[in-house]
Amino acid sequence: MSYNLFLDDMRDPKDCRYYLGDESEYDIGQWVTVRSFDDFKNALETKGIPKLISFDYDLKSNKDGLDCATFLYDFCKEHNAEVPQYLVHSAWPGIKSKFYEILN
């Protein structure tokens, strides 16, 4: 099953089109939305590695988006898979570079 994974505490993928401007990636494919680290982990373990992930920093849990990025990196390494394409839609200034440090 090919799917896209959207990680955010309150927004939905369609919101990013308006929030970020013309981001047509948010109009493509099926999106599964998760709101917490545990939901993110469960999605990877049950659905497999998605085609595309869009990360937010804030989540509805005691862990944040960077924790999810670290889990994703380790999960891909454990399964001999490439890190999927990803976007960072967080409004936190400078946070994108932290995601890139973990995932690249």
N, C-alpha and C positions, 0 to 999 in steps of 0.2 A: 504494500500500500504506500503510495507516494503522497506525502502530505507536507504542509508547512506548519511550523510550531511558533505560536505567538505567546511571549511571556510578558505579562504586565499585571499590575495589581488592580487596575480599573478600566483601562482602555480596551477597545477591540481593534482588530486590524484596520477596519474601515476608518477609524478615527485618525490613524496615522496619515492617511491620504490628505486630510485637512490640516493636521498638526504639522506635518513636514513639508507640505506642498505636493507637487506632482510626483508621487511615489507609486508608480504603476505596479510595483512588486506586490503591493497589498491588494491588488485586484486579481491576482493570478493564483489559481489552484485552491485547494481546500485548506483552510486554516483550522488548526486545533488550538484553542486558547487555554492557557494554564495561568494560574494566579499565585502559585507558591512553589517553593523548591521541591516539596514532596510530589506535587502534581507534575512538575517538569521531569523529575526522575522517573515517575510512573509512566509517563508518556514515552520516554525513551525505552524503558524496559519492556513495555507491552506493544508499542507500535514500531519500534526500531528507530533508526536514525532518520530524521526528516530531510527533505530536499532543501529547505530553507528555514532558518530560525530568525526571529526578530526579538531582540532582548531589550528589556527595561531594567533599570537598576532596582527600583523599589518593588517589593513583593508583599503579599499577605502572609508573611512567615518571618521567623527569626533569622532567616538567611536571605541573601540578596541575589541579584542577577549575576554578580561576579562569582558567587558560589555555584550557580547553575553553569556558568561558562567553564569553571574548573571541573565540575562533574562531567560535562560534555566532553571536554578534552580527554579526561581519563577514560571515559566510556569508549570513545573512538579508539584510543590507543589499545585498550583491552580487547577490542573487537577487530583490530587491524583494519580500521576504516579511516577514511579521510574526514576531517572536520567539515561539516556541510557549509554551504554558503550561509552567511549571516549578515544581519543588519542590526544596528543599535539605534533604537528610537528614544532613548532616555533623554530627558531635559536637563540632567545634571551636567554642568559644564566640565569638560575635560574627562568625563568618564569613558568615552569611546576608546581612548588610548589604552585604558586599563583592560578593556575587553580584548583589544587587539594584542596586547602583551600576553594574555592567557591563551588565546586561540591561534595565534600565528607562530 
